[in-house]
């Protein structure tokens, strides 16, 4: 389970629909949605 920081809720949440991606600079990242507000959650290096 990937965990990230939701800026809207101002707390750490477990990322729903987590998807591993590679950024333009080649670094790995995880992106998904917040289970509480439905906003985007993004974590670099995970």
Backbone as CSV, one residue per row, in Angstrom:
resi,resn,N_x,N_y,N_z,CA_x,CA_y,CA_z,C_x,C_y,C_z
1,UNK,0.839,-1.184,0.000,0.000,0.000,0.000,0.883,1.246,0.000
2,UNK,0.656,2.095,-0.966,1.418,3.338,-1.060,0.716,4.420,-0.251
3,UNK,1.510,5.223,0.429,0.967,6.297,1.239,1.503,7.622,0.717
4,UNK,0.644,8.620,0.644,1.052,9.930,0.158,0.370,11.020,0.964
5,UNK,0.713,12.277,0.663,0.172,13.420,1.388,-0.888,14.108,0.543
6,UNK,-2.095,14.215,1.093,-3.176,14.918,0.404,-3.119,16.389,0.803
7,UNK,-2.936,17.262,-0.173,-2.801,18.694,0.092,-4.129,19.295,0.536
8,UNK,-5.237,18.810,-0.020,-6.551,19.342,0.354,-6.899,19.000,1.805
9,UNK,-6.665,17.737,2.200,-7.007,17.294,3.555,-5.898,17.580,4.571
10,UNK,-4.691,17.904,4.078,-3.531,18.189,4.919,-3.196,17.041,5.861
11,UNK,-3.180,15.810,5.299,-2.808,14.632,6.083,-2.336,13.523,5.150
12,UNK,-1.658,12.535,5.749,-1.207,11.390,4.978,-2.367,10.434,4.771
13,UNK,-2.477,9.903,3.561,-3.552,8.969,3.234,-2.981,7.806,2.423
14,UNK,-3.702,6.695,2.401,-3.339,5.569,1.553,-3.865,5.870,0.160
15,UNK,-3.002,5.779,-0.835,-3.368,6.147,-2.201,-4.263,5.075,-2.819
16,UNK,-5.442,5.486,-3.299,-6.347,4.580,-3.998,-5.993,4.577,-5.475
17,UNK,-6.225,3.456,-6.140,-5.924,3.310,-7.570,-4.480,3.704,-7.852
18,UNK,-3.570,3.278,-6.970,-2.159,3.637,-7.103,-1.590,3.068,-8.393
19,UNK,-0.837,3.910,-9.075,-0.276,3.548,-10.372,1.166,4.033,-10.415
20,UNK,2.099,3.097,-10.677,3.510,3.469,-10.761,3.766,4.102,-12.124
21,UNK,4.416,5.261,-12.092,4.730,5.966,-13.329,6.206,6.366,-13.313
22,UNK,6.691,6.815,-14.452,8.037,7.359,-14.560,7.914,8.806,-15.031
23,UNK,8.547,9.698,-14.285,8.480,11.112,-14.640,9.386,11.391,-15.838
24,UNK,9.280,12.595,-16.385,10.070,12.982,-17.554,11.571,12.847,-17.321
25,UNK,12.006,13.081,-16.084,13.437,13.016,-15.787,13.898,11.590,-15.476
26,UNK,13.004,10.609,-15.578,13.366,9.206,-15.390,13.187,8.682,-13.977
27,UNK,12.790,9.518,-13.036,12.604,9.078,-11.655,11.245,8.394,-11.493
28,UNK,11.175,7.373,-10.629,9.900,6.701,-10.403,8.984,7.521,-9.494
29,UNK,7.682,7.332,-9.651,6.700,8.027,-8.816,5.428,7.186,-8.759
30,UNK,4.563,7.516,-7.827,3.266,6.863,-7.688,2.198,7.933,-7.673
31,UNK,1.131,7.711,-8.427,0.034,8.664,-8.404,-1.279,7.914,-8.303
32,UNK,-2.262,8.580,-7.712,-3.579,7.981,-7.533,-4.532,9.018,-6.983
33,UNK,-5.554,8.546,-6.263,-6.556,9.458,-5.721,-6.661,9.319,-4.210
34,UNK,-7.161,10.369,-3.574,-7.379,10.385,-2.126,-8.710,9.692,-1.827
35,UNK,-8.733,8.779,-0.851,-9.986,8.097,-0.527,-11.029,9.007,0.128
36,UNK,-10.601,10.125,0.726,-11.524,11.017,1.427,-12.148,12.067,0.507
37,UNK,-11.292,12.806,-0.232,-11.820,13.914,-1.031,-11.840,13.625,-2.530
38,UNK,-11.136,12.584,-2.974,-11.119,12.247,-4.390,-10.117,13.040,-5.205
39,UNK,-9.293,13.852,-4.547,-8.284,14.635,-5.242,-7.073,13.791,-5.605
40,UNK,-6.208,14.353,-6.441,-5.006,13.636,-6.855,-3.976,13.612,-5.722
41,UNK,-3.322,12.458,-5.580,-2.233,12.307,-4.620,-1.029,11.807,-5.410
42,UNK,0.124,12.412,-5.194,1.315,12.122,-5.964,2.479,11.938,-5.018
43,UNK,3.261,10.872,-5.224,4.423,10.641,-4.386,5.626,10.336,-5.272
44,UNK,6.691,11.096,-5.065,7.903,10.925,-5.856,8.807,9.884,-5.179
45,UNK,9.398,9.023,-5.988,10.371,8.054,-5.499,9.768,6.834,-4.848
46,UNK,8.509,6.590,-5.042,7.893,5.417,-4.412,7.352,4.478,-5.457
